[in-house]
Amino acid sequence: MLNRMDSPEESGKFIKCVNNNSHGFLLDKEGRVWVFGENSQGQLGLNHSEPLSTGLQQNPFLRGIKDMASKGE
């Protein structure tokens, strides 16, 4: 299991939120993606399918992201 990284307070303000009924993604102004919610099929992109015990976790595989969209956008 991955360890929790910087806290959202240290990351700066979030500039975008993309979510559905069971999970979501937050983009901060530094291009980091934070994930939360259901992860039973690995949908949070954390390289595992274990539930998140921290509530909100930075995805270490997604950096330098400029924008995000959901399937419906």
C-alpha positions in Angstrom: 0.0 0.0 0.0 1.2 3.5 -0.8 1.9 5.9 2.0 0.0 9.2 2.2 2.0 12.0 0.7 1.7 15.8 1.2 -1.5 16.9 2.8 -4.0 18.9 0.7 -3.3 22.0 2.8 0.4 21.8 1.7 -0.5 21.3 -1.9 -2.2 24.6 -2.4 -5.7 25.2 -3.7 -7.6 22.7 -5.8 -8.5 24.0 -9.2 -10.7 21.2 -10.5 -12.8 18.4 -9.2 -14.0 15.4 -11.3 -16.2 12.8 -9.7 -19.0 10.3 -10.1 -21.1 8.4 -7.6 -18.3 6.3 -6.0 -15.0 8.0 -6.5 -13.4 11.3 -7.5 -10.2 13.2 -8.4 -9.0 16.7 -7.4 -6.4 18.6 -9.3 -4.3 21.1 -7.4 -2.6 24.2 -8.8 0.8 22.4 -8.9 -0.6 19.7 -11.3 -0.9 16.9 -8.6 -4.0 14.7 -8.6 -5.6 13.7 -5.3 -8.0 10.7 -5.3 -10.8 9.6 -3.0 -13.6 7.0 -2.8 -14.2 3.5 -4.1 -11.2 1.7 -5.4 -12.3 -2.0 -5.6 -11.3 -2.2 -9.3 -8.3 0.1 -9.1 -10.2 3.0 -10.6 -8.1 5.5 -8.5 -5.0 4.6 -10.4 -2.9 3.7 -7.3 -1.6 0.4 -8.7 -3.7 -1.6 -6.2 -7.4 -2.2 -5.5 -7.3 -1.8 -1.8 -9.8 0.6 -0.1 -8.4 4.0 0.9 -8.1 4.2 4.6 -6.9 7.9 4.6 -10.0 9.3 2.8 -7.9 11.5 0.4 -4.6 10.5 -1.1 -2.2 12.0 -3.7 -1.8 9.8 -6.7 2.1 9.6 -7.2 1.8 8.4 -10.8 0.0 11.6 -12.0 2.1 14.8 -11.9 2.2 17.8 -14.1 -1.4 17.4 -15.0 -3.0 20.6 -16.5 -6.7 19.6 -16.9 -9.0 16.7 -16.2 -12.5 15.6 -17.5 -14.9 12.9 -16.7 -16.3 10.5 -19.3 -19.5 12.6 -19.5 -17.6 15.9 -20.2 
